[in-house]
Amino acid sequence: MLRAVLLDVNGTLTDPSAIGDAWARPDLGERVLQHAISTAMVAALLHDVELTFREHLSAAVDVVAAAADLDPRANARVLESAGALPARPGAADALATLRDGNLRIVALTNSGAEAGRATLAGCGLLPLVERVLGVDAVSTFKPHPEVYAYAVSELREDPDRIALIATHPWDLAGAAHGGMRTAWVRHRPRAWPSVFPAPDVQAETLTGLATAILAHDWQ
């Protein structure tokens, strides 16, 4: 039986399109986030993790702005918006549904724990979360196995009684490698990468995923 859910924050609970609002290019928000994720992954692979995820975001803002030939004077405002993203539609209702289903709700962010708390407080979701776990506790980034092992140890649950909710297939692949169950929220029409283990449940929206999680047979 499932006992707890871990929730990715950046892009899963929050909407990255707002990152690009200062450029008047919301379409670039997802690109900034994905670029920051890719450089953080390289840092984890090379065991070169002295920089924070915010610093990876800063570098990503510069790269994306240059590629799109945008005024770099707006980059500081873009970076600030990255730390104050709105919640995805239905996020609060989804968390309330999971809580009413007697599941523990814990965030696991690629940012530091304090930054994650600030993000969730800013978008109104923090009261619905039991704890916020950050990668600063293990000095690496997802999907490094140490991140998921740390989360399991903090929850003090068997890994197969924990499900990670994320929109990033690579994040769910990391959780599955650590023995956890997986729940994919697509947020838009997308295909699952066939090179990764298929998620246990999936849905287009967070509210739909919460319903699917409670209805699923987790035996």
C-alpha positions as CSV (number, residue, x, y, z in Angstrom):
1,M,0.0,0.0,0.0
2,L,1.2,3.5,-0.8
3,R,2.1,5.6,2.2
4,A,3.7,8.8,0.8
5,V,4.2,10.9,-2.2
6,L,7.3,12.9,-3.1
7,L,6.7,15.9,-5.4
8,D,9.1,17.5,-7.7
9,V,8.7,21.3,-7.5
10,N,10.3,23.1,-10.5
11,G,8.1,22.5,-13.5
12,T,5.9,19.9,-11.7
13,L,4.1,22.0,-9.1
14,T,5.1,25.3,-10.5
15,D,4.6,26.8,-14.0
16,P,8.0,27.6,-15.7
17,S,6.4,29.7,-18.4
18,A,6.4,32.7,-16.0
19,I,10.2,32.7,-16.2
20,G,10.0,34.3,-19.7
21,D,7.4,36.9,-18.8
22,A,10.1,39.7,-18.2
23,W,11.2,39.1,-21.8
24,A,7.5,39.0,-22.9
25,R,8.4,35.5,-24.1
26,P,6.6,32.9,-21.9
27,D,7.5,30.3,-24.5
28,L,11.1,30.5,-23.4
29,G,10.4,29.7,-19.7
30,E,10.5,25.9,-20.2
31,R,13.7,26.3,-22.3
32,V,15.4,28.1,-19.4
33,L,14.4,25.4,-16.9
34,Q,15.5,22.6,-19.2
35,H,18.9,24.2,-19.8
36,A,19.4,24.6,-16.1
37,I,18.5,21.0,-15.5
38,S,20.9,19.8,-18.1
39,T,23.9,21.7,-16.7
40,A,23.0,20.6,-13.2
41,M,23.0,17.0,-14.4
42,V,26.4,17.4,-15.9
43,A,27.6,18.9,-12.5
44,A,26.2,15.8,-10.7
45,L,27.9,13.5,-13.2
46,L,31.2,15.2,-12.8
47,H,30.8,15.5,-9.0
48,D,31.3,19.3,-9.4
49,V,28.3,20.5,-7.3
50,E,29.6,23.6,-5.6
51,L,27.1,25.8,-7.5
52,T,23.4,26.0,-6.5
53,F,20.5,25.3,-8.8
54,R,19.8,29.0,-8.8
55,E,23.3,29.6,-10.3
56,H,22.5,27.0,-13.0
57,L,19.3,29.0,-13.7
58,S,21.3,32.2,-14.0
59,A,23.6,30.6,-16.5
60,A,20.6,29.2,-18.4
61,V,18.9,32.7,-18.6
62,D,22.1,34.1,-20.1
63,V,22.3,31.3,-22.7
64,V,18.7,31.4,-23.7
65,A,18.6,35.2,-24.0
66,A,21.7,35.2,-26.2
67,A,20.3,32.5,-28.4
68,A,17.0,34.4,-28.9
69,D,18.9,37.7,-29.4
70,L,17.1,39.3,-26.4
71,D,18.1,42.3,-24.4
72,P,20.4,41.0,-21.6
73,R,19.4,43.9,-19.4
74,A,16.2,42.0,-18.7
75,N,18.1,38.9,-17.5
76,A,18.1,39.9,-13.8
77,R,14.3,40.3,-13.8
78,V,13.9,37.0,-15.6
79,L,16.1,35.3,-12.9
80,E,14.0,36.8,-10.1
81,S,10.8,35.6,-11.7
82,A,12.3,32.1,-11.7
83,G,12.3,32.1,-7.9
84,A,8.6,33.2,-7.7
85,L,6.7,30.9,-10.1
86,P,3.0,30.5,-9.9
87,A,1.5,27.1,-9.0
88,R,0.3,24.9,-11.8
89,P,-3.5,24.9,-12.3
90,G,-5.2,22.6,-9.9
91,A,-2.0,22.0,-7.8
92,A,-3.6,22.9,-4.5
93,D,-6.7,20.8,-5.2
94,A,-4.5,17.8,-6.1
95,L,-2.5,18.1,-2.9
96,A,-5.6,18.3,-0.9
97,T,-7.0,15.2,-2.6
98,L,-3.9,13.3,-1.8
99,R,-3.9,14.5,1.8
100,D,-7.5,13.4,2.2
101,G,-6.5,10.0,0.9
102,N,-4.2,9.7,3.9
103,L,-1.0,10.0,2.0
104,R,2.0,11.9,3.4
105,I,3.0,14.8,1.1
106,V,6.7,15.8,0.9
107,A,8.4,17.9,-1.7
108,L,11.8,16.9,-3.2
109,T,13.3,19.8,-5.1
110,N,16.5,20.2,-7.2
111,S,16.9,23.5,-5.3
112,G,18.0,23.8,-1.7
113,A,15.4,23.1,0.9
114,E,15.1,26.8,1.9
115,A,14.7,27.9,-1.7
116,G,12.1,25.2,-2.2
117,R,10.1,26.3,0.9
118,A,10.2,29.9,-0.4
119,T,8.9,28.9,-3.8
120,L,6.1,26.8,-2.3
121,A,5.2,29.6,0.2
122,G,5.1,32.1,-2.6
123,C,2.7,30.1,-4.7
124,G,0.5,29.1,-1.7
125,L,1.3,25.4,-1.6
126,L,3.6,25.2,1.4
127,P,0.7,24.7,4.0
128,L,-0.2,21.5,2.1
129,V,3.2,19.9,2.3
130,E,4.6,18.1,5.3
131,R,8.2,18.8,4.5
132,V,10.5,20.2,1.8
133,L,13.6,18.2,1.1
134,G,16.4,19.8,-1.0
135,V,19.4,18.5,-2.8
136,D,21.7,20.7,-0.6
137,A,21.5,17.9,2.0
138,V,23.5,15.6,-0.2
139,S,25.4,18.1,-2.4
140,T,24.4,16.8,-5.7
141,F,21.4,17.0,-8.1
142,K,18.7,14.7,-9.3
143,P,18.7,12.2,-10.8
144,H,21.8,11.1,-8.8
145,P,20.8,8.0,-6.7
146,E,21.9,9.7,-3.5
147,V,19.1,12.2,-3.8
148,Y,16.4,9.6,-3.8
149,A,18.1,7.5,-1.2
150,Y,18.2,10.6,1.1
151,A,14.5,11.2,0.6
152,V,13.6,7.5,1.4
153,S,15.7,7.7,4.6
154,E,14.0,10.9,5.7
155,L,10.6,9.5,5.1
156,R,11.4,6.3,6.9
157,E,9.2,4.3,4.6
158,D,10.0,1.4,2.3
159,P,10.8,2.8,-1.1
160,D,8.0,0.8,-2.8
161,R,5.5,2.6,-0.5
162,I,6.6,6.0,-1.9
163,A,5.6,7.4,-5.3
164,L,7.4,10.3,-6.9
165,I,5.2,12.7,-8.8
166,A,7.1,14.6,-11.5
167,T,6.7,16.0,-15.0
168,H,10.3,15.1,-16.0
169,P,10.7,11.5,-17.2
170,W,14.4,11.5,-16.2
171,D,13.4,12.3,-12.6
172,L,10.9,9.4,-12.5
173,A,13.6,7.1,-14.0
174,G,15.9,8.1,-11.1
175,A,13.1,7.3,-8.6
176,A,12.4,4.0,-10.2
177,H,16.1,3.1,-10.1
178,G,15.9,3.8,-6.3
179,G,13.0,1.4,-5.9
180,M,10.2,4.0,-5.7
181,R,6.9,4.0,-7.5
182,T,6.3,6.7,-10.2
183,A,3.5,9.0,-11.2
184,W,3.9,11.1,-14.4
185,V,2.0,14.4,-14.9
186,R,2.3,15.4,-18.5
187,H,1.0,19.0,-18.3
188,R,0.7,18.8,-22.1
189,P,0.5,16.2,-24.8
190,R,3.7,14.2,-24.7
191,A,5.0,10.7,-25.3
192,W,6.9,8.8,-22.6
193,P,10.5,7.9,-23.6
194,S,10.6,4.2,-24.3
195,V,14.1,3.9,-22.9
196,F,12.8,4.5,-19.3
197,P,10.7,2.2,-17.2
198,A,7.0,3.1,-17.7
199,P,5.4,5.1,-14.9
200,D,2.9,3.3,-12.7
201,V,0.3,6.0,-13.3
202,Q,0.1,9.0,-15.5
203,A,-2.4,11.9,-16.3
204,E,-2.5,15.1,-18.2
205,T,-3.1,17.3,-15.0
206,L,-2.2,17.2,-11.4
207,T,-5.8,16.8,-10.3
208,G,-6.2,13.9,-12.7
209,L,-3.0,12.3,-11.4
210,A,-4.1,12.6,-7.8
211,T,-7.3,10.8,-8.6
212,A,-5.4,8.1,-10.5
213,I,-3.0,7.6,-7.7
214,L,-5.8,7.0,-5.2
215,A,-7.5,4.6,-7.6
216,H,-4.4,2.6,-8.5
217,D,-3.8,-0.8,-7.0
218,W,-0.3,-0.4,-5.4
219,Q,0.1,-4.0,-4.4
